[in-house]
Amino acid sequence: MLAALPWSPLFQQLLDGIGWVLAKLYDTIPNFGISIIILTILIRLVLLPLGIKQIKSMQAMQAIQPKVKELQKRFKADKQKAQEETMKLYRDHGVSPLGGCLPLLLQFPLLVAMYAVVRPPQLIAVGESGRPVVSVSKSQPLSDYQAGIVSYEIHNNHLPVGSPLFENVIRHQDLGFAWLNLQCSTSQAGTNAEIIDSNREAVVAGKPILDKTGNRLPIDVLSQATENCGVSPTSKIHYFVFLALMIATTFYQQRQMQRASPPDAASQQQQALLKVMPLMFGVFGYAFPSGLVVYWTTANLWQIGQQFVLLKAGHIGPDALERRKQEMANRAPSQKKGFLGRLMARAEEERQRRGEDGTTMRKPGSGKPKPPGGRPGPSGKKKKPGGSSGSSNGKGRPKR
């Protein structure tokens, strides 16, 4: 799907860049989990300005929700007026409704990128003709499908070919961290999980490995057909502990922001989202490789620490919002406004102009007082009673 998007080449470069950094970290510290943690910290440092802006915008939006509800209740019968007053409230408090969303949307591609880098590369089964082998049909035995495979091509790989991390990922070895195999998901814990190809079928060990151009890689053959995700039921405990830690940190960092906001600042929808989102990420973490669980847990811990520092420093919270409101009140009128402020100022000017035009527009001549004994004719002269404004024959009738 990504290949069909117009920005796919740029996104692929981002994936290759993240894979290159991860491989270099692994060269220095040959531990897959620690390399992911360090890479997560580096990414968060780069996104620190956006992260701070997101926290402040989200907290400010939550803090003024009681005032928004008051406006909605006051102008319940006039939706347009309620919207105008709400936008004016945002402007007076220096809050942008999009401020908390845009930084989050910019960070989302990095989550997708980490998933693409951490997961094993895709294996495409290739037949004697050099073309991909079609998926096995219901009437075709799996053995016949596997018998037609002569090699496997690697696709969606974003690690430098020939690097130690690349070789270990292909060989499925030395990828452990804290009793976890980071290529295994929690759903695979405690089993020897099958390695599958692009057709969702089990691979055949001993087949040559090729790159996407058809050249053989330094790794001669696919060495194994299964992934060791633990050999005992107790092996599942470690995977579920990390999954629970990811869910708990996701929930806590959201509760941390909620406690920093005034009472009843969060709407019912926000409160429901607060409960659903950690569970939703838990479902993802159950099915995704554990390497992504390590990444997301580390990112949550970073976010919690970042919010703690900002709260202690007074940069977010109810007091910070009151300071921002006071700053907006003391701001000079000539001071440059933000985009939202300029937009709302123009809308207010246009509304006032239309209102003035609607109350002062009258038909031409209707604003003049009506003269006694007659009315102005087309030429503006007063008509004589019983006659016209033109010349007459003296008998009150116009000349013919």
Secondary structure, 3 states (H helix, E strand, C coil): CHHHCCCHHHHHHHHHHHHHHHHHHHHHCCCHHHHHHHHHHHHHHHCHHHHHHHHHHHHHHHHCHHHHHHHHHHCCCCHHHHHHHHHHHHHHCCCCCCCCCHHHHHHHHHHHHHHHHHCCCEEEEECCCCCECCCCCCCCCHHHHHHCCCEEEEECCCCCCCCHHHHHHHHCCCCEECCEECCCEHHHCCCEEECECCCCCECCCCCEEECCCCCEEEEEECCCCEEECCCCCCHHHHHHHHHHHHHHHHHHHHHHHHHCCCCCCCCHHHHHHHHHHHHHHHHHHHHCEHHHHHHHHHHHHHHHHHHHHHHHHCCCCHHHHHHHHHHHHHCCCCCCCCHHHHHHHHHHHHHHHHHHHHHHCCCCCCCCCCCCCCCECCCCCECCCCCCCCCECCCCCECC
